[in-house]
Structure formats: structure tokens, C-alpha cells
Amino acid sequence: MSRYQEDVTLCGASKYTRKYYLNEDFEGLPEDIKKELNILCVLFTEDVGGTIRLVFEEDGELRIETDADENDILYDEIGSALKVKQMQKDKRELFQALRMYYKVFFLGEEPEDMEEEE
């Protein structure tokens, strides 16, 4: 049985606070993955503004959430949606690996046909 019964934030960044956050539960990720997530989130907020969060859902799926302050006239909502779609396409393998990592190490699931994915 998983100890996680709700959504879990992997990481996020904010243009407003100029900070990046990595959930301490994920400190065990390889350094290159942590750096890639940092760059991904920070570049996103620098490009379109607002905030971004990568969140694992209860079933282990990875969701990208973006938001902006109501009065932020510089936030590019259309650009944000387009950038998320591009990110999902360009970082597909990274996101698949993160989902696998989360399902195995946090949800306690058995790796599914790992040989087929390689």
C-alpha cells in the first residue's frame, strides 16, 4: 500500500519569487535529472512568466500545472499552453522515466516489462 494518497509535487518554479523547488522526497534522483528539471522549470517561468509545477497524481501519472497571479499582465497564457505541449513532446522520455521511478519507489509497483521499454 502506498503512503501517498494524494497528488505529490515533484518540483516547481516561480517567476514571482525567482525560486526553484525540488521536493526533498526526490533528492535520490540522479544529479543530471535534478539539473534538467531545474532548467526546465526555470526556463519555462522566464519565458512565459507565472509558476509551474510538475505533480504526480495518485496513480503515478505526471501532470504539468501552470498558473499566474490574476493581475499579471505580462503572463502569456497562450504561450504557456503551447510551451507545455512542446515540453511534453520534447521531454517525453524524461517524463516516462520519472513516472516509472515514482511508481516503483513511491507507489511500490513492480516495473512493467522494463526490457520492452529499453
N, C-alpha and C positions, 0 to 999 in steps of 0.2 A: 504494500500500500504506500502510495506517495505521501510525503509530508506536505506537498504543495497542493492546496485545494482551490487556488485561485490564480489569476494571472501574476506572472513574475517578470519584473523589469530586468532585462539583461544590461542595457546601457542607454544613455541618452545624452543630449547636449542642449544648451540653451543659448540663443543669441543674446538674450537679455542679461543673463548673469555671466556670460562668457565662460561657462564651465562645462566640463565633460564629466559624466558619472558612469562608473562601472560598478555594478552590484558586486559586493565583496564575495558573494557566493560563487562568483565566476572567476576569481583570482587564479584558479587552477588551469584556465585556458592557456594555450601556448602564447608566448610573448608576441609573436608575429600576428596572431589573430587579434589579440587585445589592441595592438597598434593599428591594425586595419579597421577595427570597429571605431576606435578613437578618431582616426582620419575621416572615415565615412560620415560619422555624426557631425563632427565639427565643420567639415566642408559643406555639408547639407545646410547647416544653420547660417554659415557665412554666405552661401549662395542665395537662399530664399528667405532667410530670417526665421523667426519663431523658435519652436522647440521640436525635437524629435526624440522618440523613444522606441527601442526595439523591445518587444514584450512577448514572452512565451505565454500562450494560452494554456488552460488546464490540460488539453490533450497533447501539448508539446508543439503545436504549430506556432510559427513565429510571425508576429504582426508588427507592422511599422505604423506608429502613431505620430501625427504631426499636429501642431496647434500653434496658435498665435494669440497674443493679447488682443482684446476687442478693439482697442484704439491704435493698433499698429498699422499705420497706413503704408508702411514700406513692405509688409509681408506679401509675398507673391503666392497667392493661393493656387492659381493655375500652375505656376512653375513648380510648386510643391508637389502637386499630384503627378505631374509629368516626371519629376525627379525621382519620386518613389517608384513609379513604374520602371524607369530606367535602372534604378538601383536593384530592383527585384530581378530584372533581366541580367544585368552585368554581374551581380553577386549571387547568382542562383546556387552555385556550388558551395560558397561560403555558408549561405543560409541553410542549405541541406545538411551540411556538416554540423552546424550549430544545433539544428533540430535533433539530429542523431545523438549528439553529445548530451543534450538536455534529456531526451527520452531515456537514454541508458543510465546516466549518472544521477539524474534528479527524480525521474519517474520510476526507475528500476525496471524498465522494459528490456527485453532481450534484443540485441541487434538483429535486424531483419535482413537476411540474405546479404551480408556485407560483401561477399565475393561478387555478387551481381552489380553492385554499385561502383566497384573499382574499375 
